[in-house]
Amino acid sequence: MAERSTAAVDVADNSGDDPLTAKADRTTADGAEAQDATDMSSLNTNGGQEAGDDPAIKSPELHSGHKLARRYRLEECVTRLDGFSSWRAVDEKLRRAVGVHVLPADHPRARSVLAAARSSALLGDPRFVQVLDAVEENDLVYVVHEWLPDATELTTLLAAGPLEPYDAYQLVSQVSQAMAAAHREGLAHLRLTPSAVLRTSTGQYRIRGLAVNAALRGISVDRPQRTDTEAIGALLYAALTQRWPYENDAHGLSGLPKGMGLIAPDQVRAGVHRGLSDLAMRALVNDGATASRQEPPCTTPDELAKAVAAMPRIRPPEPAFPPVPEYQHTTYQQGTYGQHQSAAATQPVLVAPAPLESRTGKALKWAVSALLIAALGLGSWQVADRLLDQGGTNNGPGATQPSPGASMDDKPARPLQPLKISDAREFTPGGSGIQLDQVENAVDGDSQSAWITPEYHGYANFGNLPNRQGGSGIVVDLGSEQSISQVRVGLYRSGQKVQLRAAGEGAMGSSSLSDFPRQLSPLKQVDGNLDVKLDKPVRARYVLVHITELPTDGSPGRFRGGISEVQVLG
């Protein structure tokens, strides 16, 4: 799809835009320095109004308690500049916190803000903070978006220090994939700074500002894909070094020394992951640095996402277990059970050490022990011989009889082991993919990542679209026929209607539901995750996790689902 010139917008976060960070330096391909159209460094402390604002542009006179559309009650102003303001508000109808951008209807950028917000809402990608409403009413234009109380801004995370390699890897992987999906729909961000990236309590990164913030500030560039790719590279650079990759300080981070140019992250700080360091340089399009390492630069988010997928996967650190306490040796004094002891008897008793035994005494003890063992062995052999003569039965009183069906050859069952998944793909009986670039997230061993469907409107059966009437899901390929005893499926959201099916023996492909004739579980709505233990093992190579209906996405008439992890055991 052709790129749209309309830029994406930054949605106000939990703590609000930091007005001191609105000025961001970006290095373009020809080395020129691009700067945001709005310089907010001259912000005063009187209500947050920027001293350099055009006096002809006035922010709407709003206050805490003001209600928009008789529904959204404004609570706290978090940003006020350049004729618009951002608020934390409450949706009284759905009783939830939301964020609201407000600007006059005659503002020169009001029309572009409305268009950008509506384009972002149509994308419906859960990796972005969702636009919930975009309205012009009573000489005001306002955009309502999600409010994530459990999310932490990347600026706050970096204030505590650089990220661990696994966290930095997840950051660049998730953000590049999300931006690649947005650019395929013609949407750009153009203000992808640390304050625009949030990490939820589950480890998922959410991007705020798609199709609103750049429009609010009137930002537009000729090559939006390259601008967003460099911004992702700057985020990765900051995550690895806790430094901003330009000479100017920004976003609470110190810039690089002046006159030295761009230095690779692994030269700025010891212990930086070499692969991630190279990736940051490729995204920042530093031709000199990338040429020295014989790696081409990444100029689009899609190229960057593919470069991340091609590098060796960084596994999460092993959990740290508390040290085992040392064993404490305790000496007990033997007493007489059932008898009362006097106070004197409870006092410690000093016992004289036993005299050392002579070699003769030790030899005598060993000899006696050997005789006893021989006598016991002889007696046992005689008893066994007598039992064999009697047919091997022992019906005397106190004899232990074997349980019915028990056998001397019975052994404990072998614990089930996860089977290796060699490949996975989307199940698309309608012939078109949904989220092809996310399939790997369902089999990567990380429950924090997921294959997530787009948002469908009106109907739970994938919007009742003709190419979705057969549902969707994930097909896992075990590489060869295996004996399957259990299948575990972690679901992105409860309430999905799911069924497990297996392909027939000898099947070499799987593209329609008829290719999976064996039902491993009934089609039912699943609350939580799905864990199916089979009565008898089934031999198959392909297993289908089939989803036919999706749960609501928090709003009436909107539906979304997905799969976070599939595990097959045998």
C-alpha positions in Angstrom: 0.0 0.0 0.0 1.3 3.5 -0.8 2.5 5.5 2.2 0.3 8.3 3.3 1.8 11.6 4.1 -0.4 12.0 7.1 1.8 11.2 10.1 0.9 9.3 13.2 0.2 11.0 16.5 1.5 10.7 20.0 -1.3 9.8 22.5 -0.7 11.3 26.0 0.5 8.7 28.4 -0.2 8.1 32.1 2.2 10.8 33.2 1.6 13.1 30.2 4.0 14.3 27.5 7.2 15.7 28.9 7.2 19.2 27.3 10.9 19.5 27.7 11.5 16.6 25.3 9.4 17.8 22.4 12.6 19.0 20.6 14.1 15.9 19.1 17.1 15.8 16.8 17.0 13.3 13.9 19.8 12.7 11.5 18.6 12.2 7.9 20.3 10.2 5.1 22.2 13.2 3.7 23.5 14.1 7.2 21.3 17.1 7.7 19.8 17.6 11.1 16.0 17.6 11.2 14.1 19.2 14.2 10.6 19.1 15.4 8.5 22.0 14.3 7.7 22.9 17.9 10.4 23.9 20.3 9.1 23.4 23.8 12.3 24.1 25.7 11.0 27.5 26.7 8.1 26.2 28.7 7.3 28.2 31.8 5.9 26.9 35.0 2.6 28.8 34.8 0.1 26.1 33.8 2.4 24.5 31.2 1.8 27.2 28.5 4.8 27.5 26.2 6.2 31.0 26.1 7.0 30.8 22.4 3.5 29.8 21.3 1.7 31.8 18.7 -0.5 34.2 20.7 -3.2 33.8 18.0 -3.6 30.1 18.9 -5.4 29.8 22.2 -6.0 26.6 24.1 -9.6 25.9 24.9 -10.6 27.2 28.3 -11.2 23.9 30.0 -11.0 22.9 33.7 -11.1 19.8 35.8 -14.7 18.5 36.0 -15.6 19.7 32.5 -17.5 17.1 30.6 -17.3 16.4 26.9 -20.2 14.7 25.1 -21.9 14.4 28.5 -19.6 11.4 29.0 -15.9 12.2 29.3 -15.1 14.0 32.5 -11.8 15.8 32.5 -9.7 15.1 35.6 -6.1 16.4 35.2 -4.3 18.4 32.5 -1.0 16.7 31.6 0.0 18.9 28.6 -1.0 22.3 27.3 0.9 23.8 24.4 0.5 25.2 20.9 -3.2 25.6 21.1 -4.1 22.1 22.3 -4.2 20.3 25.6 -4.1 16.7 26.8 -6.0 15.4 29.8 -6.5 12.4 31.9 -10.3 11.8 32.0 -13.0 9.3 33.0 -15.4 7.7 30.6 -18.5 7.8 32.9 -20.5 5.5 30.6 -18.0 2.6 30.7 -16.4 3.6 34.1 -12.8 3.6 32.9 -9.9 6.0 32.7 -9.2 7.4 29.2 -6.9 10.1 27.8 -8.2 13.1 25.8 -6.6 15.5 23.4 -8.6 18.8 22.9 -8.1 21.6 20.5 -10.4 24.3 18.9 -12.3 23.4 15.8 -10.8 26.4 14.0 -7.2 25.3 14.9 -5.1 25.1 11.6 -4.4 21.4 12.4 -7.8 20.3 13.6 -8.8 18.6 10.3 -5.5 16.7 10.0 -5.8 15.6 13.7 -9.2 14.2 13.1 -8.1 12.4 9.9 -5.0 10.9 11.6 -7.0 9.7 14.6 -9.6 8.0 12.5 -6.9 6.3 10.4 -5.2 5.0 13.6 -8.5 3.7 14.9 -9.1 1.7 11.7 -5.7 0.0 12.1 -7.0 -1.7 15.3 -3.5 -3.2 16.2 -3.3 -4.0 19.9 0.4 -3.1 19.9 -0.6 0.5 19.7 -2.5 2.5 22.2 -6.0 2.5 20.7 -7.9 5.6 19.6 -11.5 5.1 21.0 -13.2 8.2 19.7 -12.6 11.3 17.4 -15.3 13.9 17.5 -15.9 17.5 16.5 -18.5 19.1 18.8 -19.4 22.5 20.1 -16.4 24.2 18.4 -14.0 21.6 19.8 -12.2 18.7 18.3 -11.2 16.0 20.8 -9.5 12.6 20.4 -10.2 9.9 23.1 -7.6 7.1 23.6 -6.8 4.3 25.9 -5.2 5.0 29.3 -2.9 2.3 30.6 -2.5 2.6 34.4 -0.2 -0.5 34.7 2.2 0.5 31.9 5.6 2.1 32.5 7.1 4.7 30.1 10.4 3.7 28.5 11.8 7.1 29.8 11.2 5.9 33.4 12.8 2.5 32.7 15.9 4.1 31.2 16.2 6.4 34.2 17.0 3.4 36.3 19.8 2.2 33.9 20.3 0.3 30.6 18.0 -2.6 29.8 19.2 -6.2 30.0 19.9 -7.8 26.6 16.7 -9.8 26.6 14.6 -6.7 27.4 16.4 -4.7 24.7 15.8 -7.5 22.2 12.1 -7.6 23.0 11.9 -3.9 22.7 13.4 -3.7 19.2 11.6 -6.8 18.1 8.1 -5.8 19.2 8.4 -2.1 18.2 9.9 -2.9 14.7 7.2 -5.4 14.0 4.4 -3.1 15.1 5.8 -0.2 13.0 6.2 -2.5 10.0 2.5 -3.4 10.2 1.5 0.3 10.5 3.6 1.3 7.5 2.0 -1.4 5.4 -1.3 0.4 6.1 0.3 3.8 5.2 0.6 5.1 8.7 3.7 6.6 10.2 4.7 7.9 13.7 7.4 10.5 13.2 7.7 11.1 17.0 8.8 7.7 18.2 10.7 8.8 21.4 11.2 7.0 24.7 8.0 8.7 26.0 6.0 7.2 23.2 6.8 3.6 24.2 5.2 1.9 27.2 5.9 -1.5 28.8 2.9 -3.2 30.4 3.1 -5.4 33.5 3.1 -8.5 31.2 6.2 -7.4 29.3 4.4 -6.3 26.2 5.5 -3.0 24.6 2.7 -0.6 23.5 3.3 2.4 21.2 1.3 5.5 21.7 0.9 8.3 19.3 0.2 6.6 16.0 -1.7 9.0 13.7 -2.2 11.8 16.3 0.9 13.4 17.8 2.7 14.3 14.6 -0.6 15.7 13.3 -1.0 17.8 16.5 2.4 19.3 16.0 2.2 19.6 12.2 5.2 17.3 11.5 5.6 15.8 8.1 8.6 14.3 6.3 9.4 13.1 2.8 10.6 9.6 3.9 8.5 8.6 6.9 9.7 4.9 6.9 13.3 5.9 7.2 12.5 8.5 9.9 10.7 5.8 12.0 13.4 3.3 11.5 16.1 5.7 12.7 13.9 6.4 15.7 13.7 2.7 16.6 17.5 2.6 16.3 17.7 5.5 18.7 15.5 3.7 21.2 17.6 0.5 21.0 20.8 2.6 21.3 19.4 4.3 24.4 18.3 1.0 25.9 21.8 -0.5 25.5 23.8 2.5 26.7 21.5 4.8 28.6 22.8 7.6 26.2 21.0 9.4 23.5 22.8 8.8 20.1 23.1 12.4 19.2 25.2 15.3 20.7 22.2 17.0 22.4 20.8 15.8 25.7 17.2 14.6 25.3 14.5 12.6 27.1 16.4 12.7 30.3 19.5 11.1 28.7 22.9 12.5 28.1 24.0 12.9 24.5 27.3 11.7 23.0 30.5 13.8 23.3 30.5 16.6 20.8 32.6 16.2 17.7 33.0 12.5 17.9 30.1 11.4 15.7 28.0 8.3 16.3 29.9 5.6 18.3 28.8 2.0 18.3 27.0 1.0 21.6 29.5 -1.7 22.4 32.2 1.0 22.3 30.2 3.3 24.7 29.6 0.8 27.4 31.2 -2.5 28.3 29.2 -5.7 28.2 26.8 -4.6 25.4 25.5 -7.4 23.3 27.4 -7.3 20.0 24.5 -8.3 17.8 22.1 -5.7 19.3 24.9 -3.1 19.0 25.3 -3.8 15.3 21.5 -3.7 14.9 21.2 -0.3 16.4 23.9 1.1 14.0 22.2 -0.4 11.0 18.9 1.2 12.0 20.6 4.6 12.6 21.9 4.4 8.9 25.5 5.2 9.9 27.1 4.2 6.6 30.7 4.3 7.9 30.0 2.1 10.8 27.9 -0.4 8.9 30.3 -0.6 6.0 33.1 -1.5 8.4 31.1 -4.5 9.6 29.9 -5.4 6.1 26.2 -5.2 7.0 23.7 -3.2 5.0 21.7 -0.4 6.7 18.0 -0.9 7.6 16.0 1.9 6.0 12.4 0.6 6.8 10.8 -0.9 9.9 10.1 -4.1 7.8 13.8 -4.5 7.0 14.7 -3.9 10.6 12.1 -6.5 11.8 13.6 -9.1 9.4 17.1 -8.3 10.6 16.0 -8.9 14.2 14.4 -12.2 13.3 17.5 -13.3 11.5 19.8 -12.8 14.5 20.2 -15.6 17.1 17.3 -15.4 19.6 18.2 -14.0 23.0 16.7 -16.1 25.8 15.5 -14.6 29.0 17.8 -14.9 32.0 17.4 -18.0 34.2 15.4 -17.3 37.4 17.5 -16.8 40.5 16.7 -19.2 43.3 17.5 -18.5 47.0 20.5 -20.3 48.3 19.8 -23.6 50.2 20.4 -23.1 54.0 23.2 -25.1 55.5 22.1 -28.3 57.3 22.0 -27.9 61.0 23.2 -30.9 63.0 21.2 -31.3 66.2 21.9 -33.7 69.0 18.9 -35.2 70.9 19.0 -36.7 74.4 17.2 -40.0 74.5 14.5 -40.2 77.2 11.9 -42.7 78.4 8.6 -42.4 76.4 5.5 -42.0 78.6 7.3 -41.2 81.8 7.6 -37.9 83.6 11.1 -36.7 84.1 12.2 -34.7 87.0 13.7 -31.3 86.8 17.1 -32.8 87.3 16.6 -35.2 84.5 16.0 -32.4 82.1 19.5 -30.9 82.8 22.3 -31.6 80.3 24.1 -34.8 81.1 27.8 -35.1 80.4 28.7 -38.5 79.0 32.3 -39.7 79.1 33.6 -40.7 75.7 33.7 -44.4 75.0 37.1 -46.0 75.1 38.8 -46.8 71.8 38.1 -50.3 70.6 41.0 -52.7 70.0 41.6 -54.3 66.6 40.6 -57.7 68.1 37.2 -56.3 69.2 36.5 -54.9 65.8 37.4 -58.1 64.0 35.1 -60.1 66.4 32.2 -57.7 65.6 32.7 -58.2 61.8 32.8 -61.9 62.2 29.6 -62.0 64.2 27.9 -59.8 61.6 29.0 -62.0 58.7 27.6 -65.1 60.5 24.3 -63.4 61.1 24.0 -62.4 57.4 24.8 -65.9 56.3 22.2 -67.4 58.6 19.5 -65.0 57.4 20.3 -65.7 53.8 20.1 -69.5 54.4 16.8 -69.1 56.2 15.4 -67.0 53.4 16.5 -69.5 50.7 14.8 -72.3 52.6 11.5 -70.4 53.0 11.5 -69.5 49.3 12.2 -73.1 48.3 9.2 -74.2 50.4 6.9 -71.7 48.8 7.9 -72.8 45.4 7.2 -76.4 46.3 3.7 -75.3 47.3 3.0 -73.6 44.0 4.2 -70.2 45.0 1.1 -69.3 47.1 1.2 -67.9 50.6 -2.2 -67.8 52.2 -1.1 -67.6 55.7 -2.4 -64.9 58.1 -0.7 -61.6 57.5 0.4 -62.5 54.1 0.3 -59.7 51.5 -1.6 -60.5 48.3 -0.9 -58.7 45.1 -3.5 -56.3 43.8 -5.7 -57.6 41.0 -4.2 -56.9 37.6 -0.8 -56.1 39.1 2.3 -57.5 37.4 5.9 -57.8 38.5 6.8 -56.1 35.2 4.7 -53.0 35.9 6.9 -49.9 35.7 6.1 -46.2 36.5 4.9 -44.3 33.5 7.5 -42.2 31.7 6.8 -38.4 32.2 5.7 -36.6 29.1 8.2 -34.5 27.3 7.6 -31.5 25.0 8.0 -32.4 21.3 10.1 -30.2 19.0 8.0 -28.0 16.7 9.9 -27.6 13.4 7.5 -25.1 11.8 4.3 -23.2 12.3 1.9 -21.3 10.0 -1.4 -19.6 10.0 -4.5 -21.7 9.3 -6.2 -19.7 6.6 -8.9 -21.8 4.8 -10.2 -18.5 3.2 -6.9 -18.1 1.4 -5.5 -14.9 2.9 -3.2 -14.3 5.9 -4.1 -12.4 9.0 -0.8 -11.7 10.9 1.8 -13.8 9.1 4.7 -12.0 10.7 3.5 -13.0 14.2 3.2 -16.8 13.8 6.6 -17.4 15.3 5.4 -15.7 18.5 3.0 -18.7 19.2 5.9 -21.3 19.2 8.9 -19.4 20.5 8.7 -20.7 24.1 7.9 -17.2 25.4 4.4 -16.7 26.8 4.8 -12.9 26.8 4.7 -12.8 22.9 1.6 -13.8 21.0 0.0 -14.2 17.5 -2.8 -11.7 17.8 -5.7 -11.2 15.3 -6.7 -7.8 14.1 -9.8 -6.3 15.6 -13.1 -7.3 13.9 -16.3 -5.4 14.2 -19.9 -6.5 14.4 -19.6 -10.2 14.6 -17.5 -12.6 16.8 -16.9 -15.0 13.9 -14.1 -12.8 12.5 -16.4 -10.1 11.4 -18.5 -12.5 9.4 -16.2 -11.8 6.5 -16.4 -14.2 3.5 -12.7 -15.1 3.7 -13.0 -15.7 7.5 -16.1 -18.0 7.6 -13.8 -21.0 8.2 -12.1 -19.3 11.2 -8.4 -19.2 11.6 -5.7 -20.4 14.0 -2.2 -22.0 14.0 -1.0 -25.2 12.4 2.2 -26.7 14.1 4.4 -29.1 12.2 6.3 -31.6 14.3 8.6 -32.5 11.4 7.5 -36.1 11.3 4.8 -38.3 12.8 5.0 -38.3 16.6 3.0 -39.9 19.4 1.0 -37.1 20.9 -0.4 -37.4 24.4 -1.1 -33.8 25.5 -1.5 -30.4 23.9 -1.3 -27.1 25.8 -2.4 -23.8 24.3 -1.9 -20.5 25.9 -4.6 -18.1 24.7 -4.1 -14.3 24.3 -7.6 -13.7 25.7 -10.3 -15.8 27.5 -13.6 -16.5 25.8 -12.4 -17.7 22.4 -14.2 -20.7 20.8 -11.4 -23.2 20.1 -10.9 -26.8 19.0 -7.8 -29.0 18.7 -7.6 -31.3 15.6 -4.9 -33.5 14.1 -4.1 -34.4 10.6 -4.4 -38.0 9.4 -1.5 -40.4 9.4 0.7 -40.0 6.3 -0.6 -36.4 5.6 2.0 -34.3 3.8 0.1 -31.0 3.9 -2.7 -29.2 5.6 -4.7 -26.3 4.1 -8.4 -27.0 4.8 -10.4 -28.3 7.8 -10.9 -31.6 6.0 -7.2 -32.2 6.3 -7.6 -32.5 10.1 -10.2 -35.3 10.5 -9.2 -36.3 14.1 -10.8 -34.2 16.8 -8.5 -34.0 19.9 -11.0 -31.8 21.8 -14.6 -30.6 21.3 -15.3 -27.1 19.9 -16.0 -25.0 22.9 -15.6 -21.6 24.5 -12.4 -21.6 26.6 -12.0 -19.6 29.7 -8.3 -19.1 30.4 -5.9 -21.5 28.6 -6.5 -24.9 26.9 -4.9 -28.1 28.3 -6.0 -31.3 26.6 -4.8 -34.8 27.8 -5.6 -37.6 25.4 -6.9 -40.9 26.7 -4.8 -42.7 24.1 -1.8 -41.3 22.3 -2.4 -40.1 18.7 0.2 -40.3 16.0 0.3 -37.3 13.8 2.6 -34.7 12.3 0.3 -31.7 12.1 -1.8 -30.3 14.9 -4.3 -27.5 14.3 -5.4 -25.0 17.0 -8.7 -23.9 15.3 -10.4 -20.7 16.4 -13.9 -20.0 15.2 -15.2 -17.1 17.4 -13.4 -14.3 19.1 -14.1 -12.6 22.5 -14.9 -8.9 22.9 -12.0 -6.4 22.8 -13.3 -4.3 25.7 -15.8 -2.4 23.6 -19.2 -3.6 22.4 -19.1 -4.9 18.8 -15.3 -5.2 18.7 -13.7 -8.6 18.8 -10.1 -9.8 18.9 -8.2 -13.0 20.0 -5.0 -14.8 19.5 -2.6 -17.5 20.7 0.4 -16.9 23.0 2.0 -20.3 23.0 1.4 -23.9 21.7 3.1 -26.9 23.3 2.7 -30.5 22.2 3.8 -33.3 24.5 4.4 -37.0 23.9 
